[in-house]
Amino acid sequence: MFDGIMLGLSTVLDWNNLLYVIVGCFVGTFIGMLPGLGPITAIALMIPITYSIGADSGMILMAGVYYGAIFGGSTSSILINAPGVAGTVASSFDGYPLAKQGHAGKALAIAAYSSFIGGTVGAILLMVAAPLLAKVSLSFQSPDYVVLMFLG
């Protein structure tokens, strides 16, 4: 398990891939700030670019775009009370009144910190739980698929 984690870290920490994730975060944040355009639209717009780069770099670019678009959606929700997607509606409940009181920077900082911490914790939990979930999914039989289909 740890050799796979180290291989993944060596791939992610390559200079080209770090550049792709930074560019992806900036592009995703810009697209996510536009009301009505969310992470799915941002990823769809970036797909043609991923054809010219490798598969691992393309996935890293799209992950950066996704996380940037999530944060960008909270930015428009806080500043102009126009949530782009359903996930950023909660940001407008407290963020927009703070922005009207002159504390927009504080609200944006809270959104940035919570987005970073949530994404990091989620990625770590996925990294730990993925091998366990893979073992469980390989043991599925036909009745299990039917139950999964009906219960979601």
C-alpha positions in Angstrom: 0.0 0.0 0.0 2.8 2.4 0.9 4.7 1.8 -2.3 1.6 2.9 -4.3 1.3 6.0 -2.2 4.9 6.9 -2.8 4.5 6.3 -6.5 1.5 8.6 -6.6 3.4 11.2 -4.6 6.3 11.1 -7.0 4.0 11.5 -9.9 2.1 14.5 -8.3 5.3 16.2 -7.2 6.8 16.3 -10.7 7.3 19.9 -11.8 5.1 19.7 -14.8 2.2 18.2 -12.8 2.6 20.9 -10.1 2.3 23.5 -12.8 -0.8 21.7 -14.2 -2.5 21.7 -10.8 -1.7 25.4 -10.2 -3.0 26.4 -13.6 -6.0 24.2 -13.1 -6.8 25.8 -9.8 -6.6 29.3 -11.3 -8.7 28.4 -14.3 -11.2 26.5 -12.2 -11.5 29.4 -9.8 -12.1 31.9 -12.6 -14.8 29.6 -14.3 -16.4 28.8 -10.9 -16.8 32.5 -10.1 -19.1 32.9 -13.1 -22.7 32.4 -11.8 -24.2 29.3 -13.4 -20.9 27.7 -14.3 -19.7 25.0 -11.9 -17.1 22.3 -11.6 -18.7 20.1 -14.2 -18.7 22.8 -16.8 -15.1 23.8 -16.0 -13.9 20.2 -16.4 -15.8 19.9 -19.7 -14.1 23.0 -21.0 -10.7 21.6 -20.1 -11.1 18.2 -21.7 -9.7 19.3 -25.1 -6.5 20.5 -23.4 -6.0 17.1 -21.8 -5.7 15.4 -25.2 -2.3 16.9 -25.7 -0.8 15.9 -22.4 -0.4 12.6 -20.6 -3.2 10.8 -18.8 -1.8 11.4 -15.3 -1.1 15.0 -16.0 -4.6 15.4 -17.5 -6.2 13.9 -14.4 -4.2 16.2 -12.2 -5.2 19.2 -14.3 -8.9 18.3 -14.1 -8.6 17.7 -10.3 -7.2 21.2 -9.9 -9.9 22.6 -12.1 -12.6 20.9 -10.0 -11.3 22.1 -6.7 -10.7 25.6 -8.1 -14.3 25.7 -9.4 -15.7 24.6 -6.1 -13.9 27.5 -4.4 -14.8 29.9 -7.2 -18.4 29.1 -6.7 -18.3 30.1 -3.1 -16.6 33.4 -4.1 -19.5 34.5 -6.3 -21.9 33.3 -3.7 -20.2 35.4 -1.0 -19.6 38.6 -3.0 -22.7 38.9 -5.1 -25.1 36.4 -3.5 -25.3 34.4 -6.7 -24.5 30.8 -6.0 -23.4 29.0 -9.2 -24.2 25.5 -8.1 -26.2 24.0 -5.3 -23.1 23.3 -3.2 -22.4 26.9 -2.7 -25.8 28.0 -1.5 -24.7 27.6 2.1 -21.9 30.0 1.5 -24.3 32.8 0.7 -26.3 32.4 3.9 -23.4 33.7 6.1 -20.9 35.0 3.5 -23.1 37.6 1.7 -24.2 39.3 5.0 -20.5 39.4 6.1 -19.6 41.0 2.7 -22.4 43.6 3.1 -20.9 44.5 6.5 -17.5 45.1 5.0 -15.9 41.7 6.0 -15.7 40.2 2.5 -12.1 39.3 3.0 -12.8 37.4 6.2 -15.6 35.5 4.5 -13.4 34.6 1.5 -10.6 33.5 3.7 -12.9 31.2 5.7 -14.1 29.8 2.4 -10.6 29.2 1.2 -9.4 27.6 4.4 -12.4 25.3 4.6 -12.2 24.4 1.0 -8.5 23.5 1.4 -9.0 21.6 4.7 -12.1 19.7 3.3 -10.3 18.7 0.1 -7.2 17.6 2.0 -9.1 15.5 4.6 -11.3 14.0 1.8 -8.2 13.0 -0.3 -6.5 11.4 2.7 -9.7 9.5 3.7 -10.0 8.3 0.1 -6.4 7.2 0.0 -6.9 5.2 3.2 -10.3 3.8 2.3 -9.8 3.0 -1.3 -8.0 -0.4 -0.8 -10.7 -1.5 1.6 -13.5 -0.5 -0.7 -11.8 -2.3 -3.6 -11.7 -5.5 -1.6 -15.3 -5.2 -0.8 -16.3 -4.4 -4.3 -14.4 -7.4 -5.7 -16.5 -9.7 -3.5 -19.9 -8.5 -5.0 -22.2 -11.1 -6.6 -25.3 -10.5 -8.7 -27.7 -10.0 -5.7 -25.4 -7.4 -4.3 -25.5 -5.4 -7.5 -29.3 -5.5 -7.5 -29.4 -4.2 -3.9 -26.8 -1.5 -4.7 -28.8 -0.5 -7.8 -32.1 0.0 -5.8 -30.6 1.5 -2.6 -27.9 3.5 -4.3 
